Amino acid sequence: MPFTGQCHCGGVRYRITGEAIGVIVCHCRDCQQMHGNANAMLAAPRDSVVLDAAETLTWYESSPAAERGFCTRCGGRLFKRPRQGDRLLVSAGTIDPPTGMKTIRNVWVESKGDWYEIPA
């Protein structure tokens, strides 16, 4: 199923043309600080994410292992681009519904906030 999505202001719009893997919820400290909580991301082949509008997209080196793409106008956090591998992680909340996707994995659960529990 092809997906479309965008940031809040529409300055960054994209399509995912390849097969998405599923939603991964990351509970790492970086995600907590950047998103205010865990971040749900759809994993997709990097070359299947097509930018239809990117005039406000910028990349931030959030760690030696990854960069994060966000909108400079509205602050929408859209992408995580690991330096290793061929996947791009797309913030699930920016994808136009319905997605039909399911959470397939929780990662960095040992770093989760103490104010919530992860469903079994």
Backbone bond lengths (Angstrom), bond angles and torsions (degrees), N, CA, C in turn:
res aa  C-N    CA-C-N  psi(-1)  N-CA   C-N-CA  omega(-1)  CA-C   N-CA-C  phi
1 M - - - 1.450 - - 1.522 109.10 -
2 P 1.295 118.47 124.57 1.471 118.81 175.83 1.529 109.39 -73.77
3 F 1.319 115.24 144.85 1.459 121.96 178.75 1.515 109.18 -116.41
4 T 1.331 115.87 153.35 1.454 122.01 171.21 1.517 107.12 -129.63
5 G 1.325 116.02 159.22 1.448 119.36 177.79 1.511 111.00 -171.09
6 Q 1.326 114.46 175.69 1.458 119.61 -179.24 1.517 109.90 -165.53
7 C 1.323 114.92 167.38 1.456 120.60 171.92 1.525 108.55 -76.34
8 H 1.312 117.66 179.29 1.465 122.39 -176.06 1.525 112.68 -61.65
9 C 1.340 117.30 -41.36 1.473 120.06 -176.32 1.531 113.00 -89.95
10 G 1.325 118.15 -9.30 1.459 121.56 -179.81 1.512 114.46 84.63
11 G 1.335 117.76 4.00 1.462 120.45 178.47 1.522 113.03 -66.35
12 V 1.329 116.47 -25.39 1.462 121.94 174.88 1.523 106.65 -121.15
13 R 1.330 116.16 120.39 1.463 122.74 176.56 1.517 108.24 -128.48
14 Y 1.330 115.69 144.96 1.464 119.54 -176.08 1.523 110.77 -146.54
15 R 1.322 114.08 165.58 1.467 124.02 172.10 1.523 107.45 -129.78
16 I 1.311 116.06 145.55 1.465 121.16 171.57 1.521 105.48 -112.60
17 T 1.323 116.36 112.56 1.463 120.95 -173.07 1.518 113.19 -97.15
18 G 1.329 117.74 -18.00 1.457 121.04 -179.05 1.516 111.79 -97.24
19 E 1.302 114.87 -176.64 1.453 120.53 -178.43 1.520 110.28 -77.99
20 A 1.308 116.17 121.82 1.462 121.26 176.74 1.520 109.00 -79.20
21 I 1.309 115.58 150.61 1.460 121.31 -175.08 1.527 111.58 -87.27
22 G 1.302 117.48 -36.56 1.454 122.91 -176.66 1.511 109.47 143.08
23 V 1.322 116.48 175.68 1.456 121.70 -177.31 1.521 109.63 -92.60
24 I 1.321 114.83 130.37 1.456 123.14 175.74 1.527 106.49 -113.55
25 V 1.320 117.01 128.78 1.461 121.14 178.47 1.523 107.76 -103.00
26 C 1.333 115.40 119.71 1.462 121.32 -177.70 1.525 109.62 -102.73
27 H 1.320 115.96 129.32 1.459 122.86 -178.26 1.524 111.74 -109.71
28 C 1.337 118.18 16.77 1.467 121.10 -176.87 1.528 111.26 -67.81
29 R 1.297 115.78 163.51 1.470 121.07 -178.66 1.526 111.05 -63.89
30 D 1.340 118.28 -37.47 1.468 120.69 177.33 1.528 110.65 -57.89
31 C 1.335 117.08 -48.32 1.470 119.96 179.89 1.523 110.90 -63.13
32 Q 1.331 116.75 -40.83 1.460 119.28 179.31 1.523 110.78 -60.86
33 Q 1.323 116.97 -43.89 1.455 119.88 -178.30 1.530 112.36 -71.85
34 M 1.328 117.20 -33.65 1.457 119.93 -176.64 1.522 113.11 -85.60
35 H 1.337 117.56 -30.41 1.460 121.17 -174.94 1.525 112.76 -113.38
36 G 1.316 117.37 -6.82 1.455 120.71 -179.19 1.511 113.35 84.89
37 N 1.318 117.15 -1.67 1.463 122.99 179.91 1.521 106.79 -176.07
38 A 1.314 116.22 -166.46 1.463 119.74 174.03 1.526 108.95 -61.25
39 N 1.321 116.45 158.77 1.460 120.56 179.50 1.523 109.46 -122.84
40 A 1.324 115.89 125.59 1.467 122.06 175.64 1.517 108.05 -89.70
41 M 1.333 115.97 125.19 1.455 120.99 -175.97 1.525 110.63 -131.47
42 L 1.310 115.23 137.98 1.453 121.70 175.69 1.521 107.62 -90.20
43 A 1.314 117.25 123.66 1.464 121.65 178.95 1.522 108.94 -87.21
44 A 1.332 115.81 127.33 1.467 121.22 -178.65 1.526 109.07 -139.17
45 P 1.321 117.61 153.10 1.462 119.07 173.51 1.529 109.72 -57.64
46 R 1.314 116.38 132.55 1.470 121.59 -175.00 1.520 112.38 -54.26
47 D 1.330 116.73 -42.36 1.466 119.38 -176.63 1.524 113.41 -76.58
48 S 1.345 117.80 -2.58 1.461 119.85 177.96 1.525 112.51 -95.48
49 V 1.331 117.65 -3.12 1.463 120.99 177.89 1.522 107.92 -95.20
50 V 1.324 115.83 113.69 1.456 123.14 -176.44 1.525 108.37 -108.08
51 L 1.323 116.82 125.99 1.460 120.95 178.54 1.522 109.39 -87.05
52 D 1.322 116.47 120.31 1.463 121.77 177.02 1.523 111.36 -91.39
53 A 1.311 117.42 -25.84 1.467 123.40 174.34 1.514 106.40 -148.68
54 A 1.320 116.38 130.77 1.464 119.67 -176.35 1.519 112.38 -144.07
55 E 1.328 116.72 19.13 1.466 118.66 -176.15 1.523 113.06 -63.52
56 T 1.326 118.47 -23.97 1.461 120.12 179.85 1.527 112.64 -109.53
57 L 1.330 117.59 9.95 1.469 121.46 179.74 1.522 110.22 -81.52
58 T 1.310 115.80 133.11 1.460 120.97 172.14 1.519 108.13 -136.79
59 W 1.326 115.55 158.29 1.460 121.86 -178.13 1.520 109.34 -114.50
60 Y 1.326 114.97 137.80 1.459 123.84 -179.39 1.516 108.29 -121.66
61 E 1.335 117.38 126.99 1.462 120.98 177.42 1.524 107.65 -78.12
62 S 1.325 116.17 98.67 1.465 121.09 -175.08 1.521 112.84 -83.61
63 S 1.316 117.37 -18.63 1.466 122.53 177.76 1.523 107.46 -164.59
64 P 1.316 117.68 169.53 1.469 118.69 175.37 1.534 113.03 -62.56
65 A 1.326 116.59 -18.04 1.462 120.64 -175.77 1.522 114.65 -95.81
66 A 1.350 118.17 -14.86 1.471 118.35 -172.80 1.518 112.39 -158.27
67 E 1.337 113.15 159.68 1.456 122.50 171.66 1.524 107.66 -119.55
68 R 1.320 115.99 153.98 1.459 121.41 177.89 1.512 109.13 -121.59
69 G 1.327 115.83 135.45 1.451 121.68 179.46 1.512 110.45 -101.95
70 F 1.333 115.99 130.60 1.455 119.88 179.82 1.518 110.67 -143.19
71 C 1.331 115.31 164.70 1.460 122.13 179.73 1.524 109.48 -87.65
72 T 1.323 116.05 128.60 1.464 120.50 -179.62 1.528 112.40 -75.78
73 R 1.326 118.15 -14.82 1.468 120.73 -179.82 1.528 111.59 -88.22
74 C 1.327 117.68 -54.92 1.467 120.20 -174.99 1.526 113.05 -102.38
75 G 1.319 117.75 -10.32 1.460 121.06 179.82 1.518 114.40 83.30
76 G 1.346 117.13 4.48 1.460 120.66 -179.38 1.525 111.41 -58.58
77 R 1.325 115.33 130.95 1.459 121.56 179.19 1.517 107.94 -96.33
78 L 1.326 115.56 114.96 1.459 119.93 -170.02 1.522 115.20 -109.08
79 F 1.338 117.78 -41.89 1.455 120.14 -168.72 1.523 112.35 -133.78
80 K 1.326 114.39 151.13 1.454 122.07 165.73 1.520 105.82 -124.75
81 R 1.329 116.25 124.99 1.462 121.98 -176.16 1.528 108.53 -116.91
82 P 1.351 116.50 95.75 1.470 118.97 176.39 1.529 110.02 -63.69
83 R 1.315 116.08 143.56 1.471 120.25 178.80 1.525 111.21 -70.00
84 Q 1.314 117.42 -29.77 1.459 122.63 178.72 1.525 109.60 -98.33
85 G 1.310 116.58 146.10 1.455 120.63 175.15 1.518 113.59 88.93
86 D 1.315 114.74 178.89 1.463 121.20 -175.07 1.522 112.57 -117.25
87 R 1.330 117.42 21.89 1.460 121.38 -179.18 1.522 110.84 -105.10
88 L 1.316 114.60 149.44 1.455 122.46 170.04 1.522 105.38 -119.87
89 L 1.304 117.06 134.86 1.454 121.72 178.59 1.521 108.19 -100.55
90 V 1.320 116.46 125.71 1.458 123.30 -176.30 1.524 107.97 -111.74
91 S 1.323 117.39 126.17 1.469 120.23 179.66 1.522 109.29 -57.35
92 A 1.323 115.83 119.34 1.462 121.71 -172.74 1.526 112.65 -60.26
93 G 1.318 117.38 -32.57 1.460 120.49 -178.97 1.515 113.99 -68.65
94 T 1.333 117.91 -12.82 1.463 120.94 178.76 1.526 112.41 -92.53
95 I 1.326 116.93 -5.34 1.462 121.59 -178.55 1.526 109.10 -84.19
96 D 1.325 116.15 135.08 1.462 121.13 178.99 1.534 109.64 -65.82
97 P 1.351 116.89 130.66 1.469 119.40 177.21 1.515 111.04 -77.26
98 P 1.299 117.92 159.82 1.461 126.52 -2.44 1.525 110.42 -84.74
99 T 1.326 116.74 147.06 1.466 119.86 -179.74 1.523 111.64 -98.99
100 G 1.325 116.85 -33.28 1.464 119.83 -176.63 1.520 113.16 71.79
101 M 1.326 117.67 4.31 1.459 120.96 -177.47 1.522 110.63 -86.37
102 K 1.311 115.82 160.24 1.457 123.52 178.18 1.525 109.05 -125.85
103 T 1.330 116.11 154.09 1.459 120.62 173.22 1.519 108.00 -70.35
104 I 1.333 115.90 125.90 1.461 120.18 -179.10 1.524 112.51 -104.96
105 R 1.351 116.46 -17.15 1.456 117.82 -177.01 1.529 110.47 -165.42
106 N 1.326 115.51 147.02 1.459 123.76 168.64 1.519 106.56 -109.56
107 V 1.331 117.37 132.92 1.459 120.83 -179.58 1.529 109.88 -123.64
108 W 1.316 115.58 156.45 1.464 123.74 -178.86 1.529 111.10 56.02
109 V 1.326 115.96 39.05 1.462 120.36 -177.32 1.528 112.23 -64.99
110 E 1.319 117.64 -25.23 1.466 119.93 179.12 1.527 112.13 -68.43
111 S 1.331 117.10 -14.46 1.468 121.68 179.20 1.525 112.96 -99.83
112 K 1.319 117.89 2.22 1.462 120.58 -174.19 1.521 111.51 -60.69
113 G 1.319 115.34 157.75 1.451 120.61 176.17 1.517 111.26 -66.31
114 D 1.319 116.59 153.49 1.460 120.06 -178.55 1.534 112.61 -84.00
115 W 1.320 118.07 3.79 1.460 121.62 -177.92 1.531 112.94 -96.32
116 Y 1.342 117.88 0.01 1.461 118.41 -179.80 1.521 110.58 -145.25
117 E 1.319 114.82 161.81 1.466 122.48 176.75 1.519 108.59 -114.41
118 I 1.304 116.59 148.84 1.460 122.18 177.89 1.526 107.81 -91.64
119 P 1.336 117.91 125.85 1.469 119.46 179.41 1.518 111.44 -59.68
120 A 1.311 115.56 147.38 1.478 120.71 179.51 1.509 110.48 -67.52
